[in-house]
Amino acid sequence: MSKGKVLVIGSNATEIEVQGGTRKIGQYLNETVIPIWALQHADYETVLATPSGAQPHLDETALSAQHFGGDEAVFRRAATFFANDPSMTQVRTLGAVIDKGLENYVGVFVPGGHAPVVDLMQDPDVGRILSHFHAHRKPTALICHGPIALIAVLPAAHEFRAALVTGDRAKAVELAKGWQYAGYKMTIYSNSESKPVEEQLFHAKMLFHVADALQMAGGQLSIGVVDFDAHVVEDRELITGQNPRSDHLVGAALVNALERARTAV
């Protein structure tokens, strides 16, 4: 019997602007599947929703056993799960989820990859959803670039992102005043972790770094000592993981938070 439903917010972005052009991106397979497996193993039902209702596009550069501890069999099982399991293929729109009632969900999870930087961080429906979970102190977990979706709760999220793109830090800080997560401890993909992506994958500079964005909005960032080592931060209802290797820890932390919430009722 299900202990409750957890909403998984996926991205539909397939390209990101960088200095001098665009690059193909998507959602990371391991960051999506590993925490979902942890939830389902603990008897929580997962419901995937995206802005358009289409299944998220996976980042092809991350489709590797490297992100599954080098285990080729687990990687293949994850890819098959994402392609065929009803929890991954029966996708809803964010708007439909809101219309049917957010009170039906006990927690929310946002996977990473660069994709959330494009759409989720400025999507009004994402803002409405996260505001609900914040107001009701329901477990809210995000991993890697996923925590940038927290910006969506700002009334001027689109303008905040535009200010980041143009490098107007003062305007971004002004637009972020009153952010509901200001003062929360959190983590996200770090600037130093972004450097090899820019140099070796994109061969171009990002228009802005997500860690800077959360810091300008008022987040109290905690970055791990060693790049690409697993690092998870919990503060009140918020659970954030820094990078792809944080997938197992984020899944476990979310399950633990949901169990604590169940026993507190």
HELIX and SHEET records of a PDB file:
HELIX    1   1 LEU A   29  HIS A   41  1                                  13    
HELIX    2   2 GLU A   60  ALA A   62  5                                   3    
HELIX    3   3 ALA A   65  PHE A   68  5                                   4    
HELIX    4   4 GLU A   72  ASN A   84  1                                  13    
HELIX    5   5 PRO A   86  THR A   89  1                                   4    
HELIX    6   6 LEU A   94  LYS A  100  1                                   7    
HELIX    7   7 LEU A  102  ASN A  104  5                                   3    
HELIX    8   8 ALA A  115  VAL A  117  5                                   3    
HELIX    9   9 LEU A  120  GLN A  122  5                                   3    
HELIX   10  10 PRO A  124  ALA A  135  1                                  12    
HELIX   11  11 GLY A  146  VAL A  153  5                                   8    
HELIX   12  12 ALA A  157  THR A  166  1                                  10    
HELIX   13  13 ARG A  169  LEU A  175  1                                   7    
HELIX   14  14 ASN A  191  PRO A  196  1                                   6    
HELIX   15  15 VAL A  197  PHE A  202  3                                   6    
HELIX   16  16 VAL A  210  ALA A  217  1                                   8    
HELIX   17  17 PRO A  244  SER A  246  5                                   3    
HELIX   18  18 ASP A  247  ALA A  264  1                                  18    
SHEET    1   A 7 ARG A  92  THR A  93  0                                        
SHEET    2   A 7 GLU A  45  THR A  50  1                                        
SHEET    3   A 7 LYS A   5  ILE A   9  1                                        
SHEET    4   A 7 TYR A 105  VAL A 110  1                                        
SHEET    5   A 7 THR A 140  ILE A 143  1                                        
SHEET    6   A 7 LEU A 238  GLY A 241  1                                        
SHEET    7   A 7 VAL A 232  ASP A 235 -1                                        
SHEET    1   B 2 GLU A  15  VAL A  18  0                                        
SHEET    2   B 2 GLY A  21  LYS A  24 -1                                        
SHEET    1   C 2 LYS A 185  MET A 186  0                                        
SHEET    2   C 2 GLN A 220  LEU A 221  1                                        
END                                                                             
